[in-house]
Amino acid sequence: MQIVVLTSDEQWESLTGSITDIEWVQEKTSFSFTDYIHADAFIILDTTPQLDYTQTTKPVFINSVTNTLKELNTPKHVLRINGWNSFLNRTSWEIAGILNPAATIVLEKLNKNPIAVADEPGLVAAKIIAMIINEAWFALGDGVSDKPAIDIAMKLGTNYPYGPFEWAEKIGLNNIYTLLQKLSLTDTRYQPSPMLVAAAGHNK
């Protein structure tokens, strides 16, 4: 099985590190799907380049946490995943889109358990993590405690692998801000903390 991945080196290692029986091909810049007519699937983790998804009918998994398939107007063979740092190496992947047999075979080869979710901003886990991180920034702003103490308390209290500030650093605070902004358009519970907004560099 050949899988073409558009990604940075960090994400590449996280995705491909333990799976050696796949013919992996890494692309770092925009490419044409027609260059890989024998590929079985594509994983697009860097969504900055504008790609023509109509050039292939093979499964295309795109890292699109905030924007939905409907908004992107993608063909039916395109599926959304959460490609944020620390999510790619999970045993289960949230999938928005049509899980056809070809896509299911690819996920089995990747040793990933697909969890079908609605095509909504944030999927499921990202919404939860973003809200936790946001609440941590509110707590920091209220003087509840400092960042290290909040991280330790969350790890000990919830058994999470990272504290909210550690997680934000891994994921990228701007990714968190962008998702919160999108979610807050329809639900005020996701309104970003003023301190988070400032830290992400989006103060007006």
Secondary structure, DSSP 8 states (H G I E B T S, - for coil): -EEEEE--HHHHHHHHTT--SSEEEEE-S---GGGGTT-SEEEE----S---GGG--S-EEEE-SSS-HHHHT--TTEEEE--STTTTTSSEEEEBS---HHHHHHHHHTT-EEEE--S-TTTTHHHHHHHHHHHHHHHHHTTS--HHHHHHHHHHHH--SS-HHHHHHHH-HHHHHHHHHHHHTT-GGG---HHHHHHTT---
